[in-house]
Amino acid sequence: GEPNEITLTLDIDNKTENTFSTFEIGLEDEYGNTFFPSPFGDTGMWFSKITPNTHATNNITFNVDNVKSNHKLVFYKQYSRQPLAKIALTDAMITDKKGGKSSKKPEKVSTR
């Protein structure tokens, strides 16, 4: 069947000392499963980096097991996969759910 996709529009003010790329961002479901960005969805952020004290707005798509599960957006420390921040997603933050048949407007997410 068709994969379940969640596309988020991230509007990030990086007020940390860390640099984030596609590889340092994941979605964690309520069962502890982690999903990393899909190269087959929106690739707006695929080759960019969010460096310290910068602002970025990009779309990012994740293939997940179940779009109806509760998810947290997780930012990881570069190279170590140590979670730096976990942000619970609300329906208002999700731009597009394929497989869940809903579309919502994005909300600003800030990493501090």
N, C-alpha and C positions, 0 to 999 in steps of 0.2 A: 504494500500500500504506500500511499504518499507519506513522507515523513512529517512529523509534527514540528512546526517551526514557530519560534517566537522571534520577532524582530523588534529591537529597541532602538529608539533614537536617544543617544547619550549626549547630554549637554553638560560637559565636565569642566569644573574649575579645579585643576590639580594643585592643591595647596600642601602637597607633601614633598619630601625629598626624593621621591621615587619616580621613575619613568615607567609608563604603562604602554604596552602594545597589545595587539590582539591576543597574544599568548599569555598575558597576565590578567585576563578577564575571563570569568566563567559564570555559569548559572548553576546553582545548587538547588536540587528539588528537596521536598520535605522528607525524603528517605535518605538524604546524604549523597545522592548521585550527583556528580559534577559533569557539566557539559561545556565544551569549549566552542568558540565561534566556528561556524560552518563556512567553508569556502564556496559553497553552492548557493548561499543566500545573498543578502546584501553585503557587498564587500567594501563599503565606503571607508571602513576603518582598517582594512586588511593590512596595508603596508605603511600605516602612519604610526607615530609614537606620540604619546602625551607626556611631555617633559615637565619637570617641576616648574611651578608658577606659570603655567600656560593654560589656555582655554581651548577646548575642542568640542565640536559638535559633529557626530557621525552616527550612521546607522550600523547596527551589528545584529547578525542573525545567528540563532542557536537552534540546532535540531535536538529536541527533547523527547523523552519517553511519553509524557502526557502534558499537554498544554494546560489542562485543568488543575494540575498540581500547583501548590504554592512554591514559588521560586524566590531565591535570593541572588542578587547580583553580587559577585565576589571579586574583589581586586586582590591580586597576589603580589608578594614581593618578588622582584625579578630573580630568576634562576632557582629560588628555593621553594616556590609554591606555598610559602607560608601566607595564610590569609591576613591581609591588612585591614580590610573592611568588608562587611556583609550588609547589604541593603535589601530589605524585603521589598519585593515588587508588588505594586497594587495594579489593578486593572487599568487605572488611569495612566500608568507609565508604559503600557505595552502598545506599541505602534500597530503590530499585526500578529495575529495568531492564525496559522494555517493548520487546519485540522480542528480548530476550536471555533471557527467561524465568527470571530469578533475582531473589531478594529477600534483602537482607542487613540486619543491624542497623547503625545509625549509630555513628560514632566521633567523639570530640571533636576539633575542628580549632581551633587557636589561631593568630592572626596576631600576630606580634611585630615 
